Amino acid sequence: MEGARRVVQSASAARSAAGGESARGARGRQVRGGGDPGNDRVGGHLARLSSISRCFWLGVFGAALGADAAGGDALKNADGSWKYSNHLVEETSPYLLLHAHNPVEWYPWGEEALARAKAEDKPIFLSVGYSTCYWCHVMERLVFSEPEIAEQMNASFINIKVDREERPDIDRIYMLATQLTTRHGGWPNSVFLTPDQEPFFAGTYFPPEPLPGRPSFPQVLDFTRQRWQDQREQVLQIAARLTTAIRDLESGQQMAAVPPDSLLVARVLSAIQVRYDAINGGFGGAPKFPPSLRLEMLMATPERFADPQVQGIVLHSLERMAAGGIYDQIGGGFHRYATDAEWRVPHFEKMLYNQAHLSRLYLRAYELTGDDRWRWVAEDIFRFVAREMTGP
């Protein structure tokens, strides 16, 4: 069985042959619902793998936790020295160093950890995140700092931490695994792999205690350990299917892209309109992400934008976002998302890709309407990016 590491290598080679693809790191695409859904080819594989997903995977996304986070002092001795140290202590990534004194025996991605997984016939727990990810920090404090949970992890798994900004290739491969099995994605990305690095179970944030409809991380650990021990053949079959699907997506071995027919476009537009929030703009409820791709589609041609209903959806959404807390009225730029449906309370994180998408949307609105309001917002985004997100 070919390992997922070889999938990473072959995918990288395929991208190089096609002219290369830039590594976007934490400022790259957002694969959470409401953000950039990623490559449309994933959809075909979602349909083929949906029955497997329903029966086998329990992927969940982050939920707000009211419990106080365990402070770093709990991991220190009375003299201030650390109680625990692991294989991340020599790393340079701030994200990896954040986990260097967890009781979890973390490894960086590399031959040492992968060889140990094969030698001990243990599955790999892969956790991918980045230093400015809020839920990555929550999971580090509430889950990975707990000695009892760490004991479970160390006994049954080889645990690997990856900074997606250092290894966008690994992040991309295993984010596809999470998208294929759970129909969404996010960070921290939590993926269980065979010793050959093939994914068989995936999710995002797992809490330390069960929540309504959401398993705790200890429950997930027990579940995956038992399946590995008692249903090995089924696990390997699912891992092989997932690896094949990922390899096909990454190598581009799909049907050639064709322009969508008018019926398909009409169906998509209808689906967009059904989800529209006529009061607050945008689509769906909280948390609410800037609907960049949907609005871009609605403004794709002047003829489509001329439809009064389409124009109303676009302009009302742009207006409500620009008037809400998701837009930094003082410092400029847009926050990543709003925690409420009214765009009032932002998640205080600004991403370069959001500025790129939204500045283009507001410029397009100005181009189509001639209304200076939209130009002013775009120019303000440009000033923010030049001032705060551009290096010397």
C-alpha positions as CSV (number, residue, x, y, z in Angstrom):
1,M,0.0,0.0,0.0
2,E,1.4,3.3,-1.0
3,G,1.8,5.7,1.9
4,A,0.3,9.2,2.0
5,R,3.8,10.6,2.2
6,R,4.2,9.4,-1.4
7,V,0.9,11.1,-2.2
8,V,2.4,14.3,-0.9
9,Q,5.5,13.9,-3.0
10,S,3.6,13.0,-6.2
11,A,1.2,15.9,-5.7
12,S,4.1,18.3,-5.3
13,A,5.6,16.9,-8.5
14,A,2.3,17.3,-10.3
15,R,2.0,20.9,-9.2
16,S,5.6,21.6,-10.3
17,A,4.9,20.1,-13.7
18,A,1.8,22.3,-14.0
19,G,3.8,25.4,-13.4
20,G,3.8,25.4,-9.6
21,E,1.5,26.5,-6.9
22,S,2.4,29.1,-4.3
23,A,2.4,28.0,-0.6
24,R,-0.2,30.2,1.0
25,G,0.2,29.2,4.7
26,A,-2.1,30.6,7.2
27,R,-3.0,33.4,4.9
28,G,-4.1,30.9,2.3
29,R,-7.5,29.5,1.5
30,Q,-10.2,29.2,4.2
31,V,-12.0,25.8,4.1
32,R,-14.4,26.4,6.8
33,G,-18.1,26.8,5.8
34,G,-18.7,30.3,4.7
35,G,-15.2,30.7,3.4
36,D,-13.4,29.5,0.3
37,P,-14.6,25.9,-0.1
38,G,-11.4,24.9,-1.8
39,N,-11.2,22.9,-5.0
40,D,-14.6,22.1,-6.6
41,R,-13.3,18.7,-7.6
42,V,-13.7,17.6,-4.0
43,G,-17.5,17.5,-4.6
44,G,-17.4,14.4,-6.7
45,H,-15.4,12.5,-4.1
46,L,-17.7,13.7,-1.4
47,A,-20.6,12.0,-3.1
48,R,-18.7,8.7,-3.5
49,L,-17.4,8.7,0.1
50,S,-20.5,10.0,1.8
51,S,-21.7,6.5,2.9
52,I,-18.3,5.8,4.5
53,S,-18.3,9.2,6.2
54,R,-21.8,8.7,7.7
55,C,-20.9,5.3,9.1
56,F,-17.4,5.7,10.3
57,W,-16.3,9.2,11.0
58,L,-17.2,11.6,13.8
59,G,-15.5,14.8,12.6
60,V,-16.6,17.9,14.5
61,F,-15.7,21.5,14.4
62,G,-14.9,23.8,17.3
63,A,-17.5,24.8,19.8
64,A,-17.2,27.7,22.3
65,L,-15.9,26.4,25.7
66,G,-16.7,28.3,28.8
67,A,-14.2,26.5,31.0
68,D,-11.1,28.3,32.1
69,A,-7.9,27.3,30.3
70,A,-5.3,25.4,32.2
71,G,-2.4,27.9,32.6
72,G,1.2,27.2,31.7
73,D,2.0,27.2,35.5
74,A,0.3,23.8,35.8
75,L,3.0,22.4,33.6
76,K,5.9,23.8,35.7
77,N,7.6,22.7,38.9
78,A,7.8,24.9,42.0
79,D,11.2,26.2,40.9
80,G,9.8,27.4,37.5
81,S,11.3,24.6,35.4
82,W,9.1,22.6,33.0
83,K,7.7,19.3,34.1
84,Y,7.6,18.0,30.6
85,S,9.7,18.3,27.4
86,N,9.2,16.5,24.1
87,H,10.8,16.3,20.6
88,L,9.7,19.8,19.7
89,V,12.1,21.7,21.9
90,E,14.7,22.1,19.2
91,E,12.2,23.4,16.6
92,T,12.1,27.1,15.5
93,S,8.4,27.4,14.7
94,P,6.5,29.4,17.3
95,Y,3.5,27.1,16.9
96,L,5.6,24.0,17.5
97,L,7.4,25.5,20.4
98,L,4.0,26.3,22.0
99,H,3.6,22.5,22.4
100,A,7.2,21.7,23.3
101,H,6.4,21.3,27.0
102,N,3.1,19.5,26.7
103,P,3.0,16.1,28.4
104,V,2.2,14.7,25.0
105,E,5.3,13.1,23.4
106,W,5.1,15.3,20.3
107,Y,7.4,14.7,17.3
108,P,7.9,17.0,14.3
109,W,7.0,15.5,11.0
110,G,10.1,13.5,10.0
111,E,11.7,10.1,9.6
112,E,12.1,9.5,13.4
113,A,8.4,9.6,14.1
114,L,7.4,7.8,10.9
115,A,9.9,5.0,11.5
116,R,8.7,4.6,15.1
117,A,5.1,4.3,14.0
118,K,6.0,1.4,11.6
119,A,8.3,-0.3,14.1
120,E,5.7,-0.2,16.9
121,D,2.7,-0.8,14.5
122,K,1.0,2.2,16.0
123,P,-1.4,4.6,14.3
124,I,-0.2,8.3,14.0
125,F,-2.2,11.2,15.4
126,L,-1.4,14.2,13.3
127,S,-2.3,17.7,14.5
128,V,-1.9,20.6,12.1
129,G,-2.3,24.2,13.1
130,Y,-0.7,27.6,13.1
131,S,0.4,30.2,15.6
132,T,-2.5,32.7,15.2
133,C,-5.3,30.0,15.2
134,Y,-7.6,30.6,18.2
135,W,-8.9,27.0,18.5
136,C,-5.4,25.6,18.1
137,H,-4.5,27.5,21.3
138,V,-7.7,26.3,23.0
139,M,-6.9,22.7,22.2
140,E,-3.3,23.1,23.4
141,R,-4.5,24.4,26.8
142,L,-7.5,22.3,27.4
143,V,-6.5,19.0,25.8
144,F,-2.8,18.6,25.1
145,S,-1.8,20.1,28.5
146,E,-3.8,17.4,30.4
147,P,-1.6,14.6,31.7
148,E,-4.4,12.0,31.6
149,I,-5.2,12.7,28.0
150,A,-1.5,12.8,27.1
151,E,-1.1,9.4,28.7
152,Q,-3.8,8.0,26.4
153,M,-2.1,9.6,23.4
154,N,1.4,8.4,24.3
155,A,0.3,4.8,25.0
156,S,-1.5,4.2,21.7
157,F,-0.3,6.7,19.1
158,I,2.7,8.3,17.6
159,N,1.9,12.0,17.9
160,I,3.1,14.5,15.3
161,K,2.7,18.2,15.3
162,V,2.8,20.2,12.0
163,D,2.9,24.0,11.5
164,R,0.9,24.5,8.3
165,E,2.9,27.6,7.6
166,E,6.1,25.5,7.5
167,R,4.6,22.6,5.7
168,P,1.7,23.7,3.4
169,D,2.2,20.5,1.4
170,I,1.3,18.3,4.4
171,D,-1.5,20.7,5.4
172,R,-3.1,20.5,2.0
173,I,-3.0,16.7,1.8
174,Y,-4.5,16.1,5.2
175,M,-7.0,19.0,4.9
176,L,-8.4,17.2,1.9
177,A,-8.8,14.1,4.0
178,T,-10.8,16.1,6.5
179,Q,-12.9,17.7,3.9
180,L,-13.6,14.4,2.2
181,T,-14.6,12.6,5.4
182,T,-16.5,15.4,7.3
183,R,-17.6,17.7,4.5
184,H,-15.9,20.7,6.1
185,G,-12.5,21.6,7.4
186,G,-10.7,23.9,9.8
187,W,-7.8,24.2,12.2
188,P,-6.6,22.5,14.3
189,N,-6.8,19.7,11.8
190,S,-6.9,16.4,13.7
191,V,-6.2,13.4,11.5
192,F,-5.5,9.7,12.5
193,L,-3.2,7.9,10.1
194,T,-1.9,4.4,9.5
195,P,1.8,3.8,10.0
196,D,2.0,4.3,6.2
197,Q,0.6,7.8,6.7
198,E,-2.7,7.1,5.1
199,P,-5.6,8.9,6.8
200,F,-8.6,6.9,8.2
201,F,-10.3,9.3,10.6
202,A,-10.4,13.1,10.7
203,G,-11.9,16.1,12.4
204,T,-11.0,19.5,13.6
205,Y,-11.3,20.7,17.2
206,F,-12.2,18.1,19.8
207,P,-13.1,19.2,23.4
208,P,-11.8,17.6,26.6
209,E,-15.3,16.7,27.7
210,P,-18.3,15.6,25.6
211,L,-20.6,18.3,24.3
212,P,-24.1,17.8,22.9
213,G,-23.6,15.9,19.6
214,R,-19.8,16.2,19.9
215,P,-17.4,13.5,21.3
216,S,-14.6,14.4,23.6
217,F,-11.0,13.9,22.5
218,P,-10.6,11.0,25.0
219,Q,-13.6,9.3,23.4
220,V,-12.1,9.9,19.9
221,L,-8.8,8.3,21.1
222,D,-10.7,5.3,22.4
223,F,-12.7,5.0,19.2
224,T,-9.7,5.1,16.9
225,R,-7.6,2.8,19.1
226,Q,-10.3,0.2,19.2
227,R,-10.9,0.3,15.5
228,W,-7.2,0.0,14.8
229,Q,-7.0,-3.1,17.1
230,D,-10.3,-4.8,16.3
231,Q,-11.2,-3.7,12.8
232,R,-7.9,-3.4,11.2
233,E,-8.9,-4.6,7.7
234,Q,-11.8,-2.2,7.5
235,V,-9.6,0.7,8.7
236,L,-7.0,-0.1,6.0
237,Q,-9.6,-0.3,3.3
238,I,-11.0,3.1,4.2
239,A,-7.5,4.5,4.4
240,A,-6.7,3.1,0.9
241,R,-9.9,4.7,-0.6
242,L,-9.2,8.0,1.0
243,T,-5.6,8.0,-0.2
244,T,-6.7,7.2,-3.7
245,A,-9.2,10.0,-3.7
246,I,-6.7,12.5,-2.4
247,R,-4.1,11.3,-5.0
248,D,-6.6,11.7,-7.8
249,L,-7.5,15.2,-6.7
250,E,-3.9,16.3,-6.3
251,S,-2.7,14.8,-9.6
252,G,-5.5,16.4,-11.6
253,Q,-6.8,13.0,-12.9
254,Q,-10.3,14.3,-13.3
255,M,-12.6,15.2,-16.1
256,A,-11.5,18.3,-18.0
257,A,-13.2,21.4,-16.8
258,V,-16.1,22.5,-19.0
259,P,-18.1,25.7,-18.8
260,P,-21.2,25.2,-16.6
261,D,-24.5,25.0,-18.5
262,S,-27.2,27.5,-17.9
263,L,-29.3,25.0,-15.9
264,L,-26.4,24.4,-13.4
265,V,-25.8,28.1,-13.0
266,A,-29.5,28.7,-12.4
267,R,-29.5,26.0,-9.7
268,V,-26.5,27.5,-8.0
269,L,-28.0,30.9,-8.0
270,S,-31.3,29.6,-6.6
271,A,-29.4,27.8,-3.8
272,I,-27.5,31.0,-3.0
273,Q,-30.8,33.0,-2.8
274,V,-32.4,30.4,-0.5
275,R,-29.5,30.9,2.1
276,Y,-29.6,34.7,1.9
277,D,-30.1,36.6,5.1
278,A,-32.4,39.4,4.0
279,I,-32.1,41.3,7.2
280,N,-28.3,41.2,7.9
281,G,-26.9,40.4,4.5
282,G,-24.6,37.5,3.8
283,F,-25.8,33.9,4.1
284,G,-26.7,31.6,7.0
285,G,-26.3,32.3,10.7
286,A,-23.5,32.6,13.2
287,P,-20.6,32.4,12.9
288,K,-20.7,34.4,9.7
289,F,-17.9,34.5,7.2
290,P,-17.6,37.1,4.4
291,P,-19.3,35.3,1.5
292,S,-16.6,36.3,-1.0
293,L,-17.0,33.6,-3.6
294,R,-20.8,33.7,-3.7
295,L,-20.9,37.4,-4.1
296,E,-18.2,37.2,-6.8
297,M,-20.4,34.7,-8.7
298,L,-23.4,37.0,-8.5
299,M,-21.3,39.9,-9.9
300,A,-19.5,37.8,-12.5
301,T,-21.3,39.5,-15.5
302,P,-23.1,42.8,-15.8
303,E,-26.1,40.9,-17.2
304,R,-26.4,38.8,-14.0
305,F,-25.8,41.7,-11.8
306,A,-28.6,43.7,-13.6
307,D,-31.2,41.3,-12.0
308,P,-32.8,43.4,-9.2
309,Q,-32.8,40.5,-6.8
310,V,-29.2,39.7,-7.4
311,Q,-28.2,43.3,-7.1
312,G,-30.1,43.6,-3.8
313,I,-28.3,40.6,-2.3
314,V,-24.9,41.8,-3.3
315,L,-25.2,45.5,-2.3
316,H,-27.0,44.8,0.9
317,S,-24.4,42.3,2.0
318,L,-21.5,44.6,1.2
319,E,-23.2,47.5,3.0
320,R,-24.0,45.4,6.1
321,M,-20.4,44.1,6.3
322,A,-18.9,47.5,5.9
323,A,-21.1,48.9,8.6
324,G,-20.5,46.1,11.0
325,G,-17.9,45.2,13.5
326,I,-16.3,42.7,11.2
327,Y,-14.9,45.8,9.4
328,D,-12.3,47.6,11.5
329,Q,-13.7,51.2,11.3
330,I,-10.5,52.6,12.9
331,G,-7.6,50.4,11.8
332,G,-8.9,49.4,8.5
333,G,-9.3,45.9,7.0
334,F,-11.8,43.1,7.6
335,H,-11.6,40.6,10.4
336,R,-11.8,36.9,9.5
337,Y,-15.4,36.4,10.5
338,A,-18.1,37.6,12.9
339,T,-19.2,35.5,15.8
340,D,-22.8,36.6,15.4
341,A,-25.3,36.8,12.5
342,E,-25.4,40.6,12.5
343,W,-21.7,41.2,11.7
344,R,-21.3,43.0,15.0
345,V,-18.8,41.0,17.0
346,P,-15.6,40.1,15.1
347,H,-13.2,37.3,15.6
348,F,-10.1,39.4,16.1
349,E,-7.9,38.0,13.4
350,K,-7.2,39.5,10.1
351,M,-6.1,37.4,7.1
352,L,-4.5,38.5,3.9
353,Y,-6.7,36.4,1.8
354,N,-9.8,38.1,3.2
355,Q,-8.4,41.5,2.3
356,A,-7.7,40.3,-1.2
357,H,-11.1,38.8,-1.8
358,L,-13.1,41.7,-0.2
359,S,-11.1,44.5,-1.9
360,R,-11.8,42.9,-5.2
361,L,-15.5,42.6,-4.4
362,Y,-15.8,46.2,-3.4
363,L,-13.9,47.4,-6.4
364,R,-16.2,45.2,-8.6
365,A,-19.2,46.8,-7.0
366,Y,-17.8,50.2,-7.7
367,E,-17.1,49.2,-11.3
368,L,-20.7,48.0,-11.8
369,T,-22.5,50.8,-9.9
370,G,-20.2,53.8,-9.9
371,D,-21.0,54.3,-6.2
372,D,-18.0,55.9,-4.4
373,R,-18.9,54.1,-1.2
374,W,-17.5,50.8,-2.5
375,R,-14.3,52.4,-3.8
376,W,-13.7,54.0,-0.4
377,V,-13.9,50.7,1.3
378,A,-11.5,49.1,-1.2
379,E,-9.0,51.9,-0.9
380,D,-9.1,51.6,2.9
381,I,-8.4,47.9,2.7
382,F,-5.4,48.7,0.4
383,R,-4.1,51.2,3.0
384,F,-4.4,48.7,5.8
385,V,-2.6,46.0,3.8
386,A,0.2,48.4,2.8
387,R,0.6,49.6,6.4
388,E,0.1,46.4,8.4
389,M,0.6,43.4,6.2
390,T,3.5,44.4,3.9
391,G,7.1,43.6,4.9
392,P,10.0,46.0,4.3
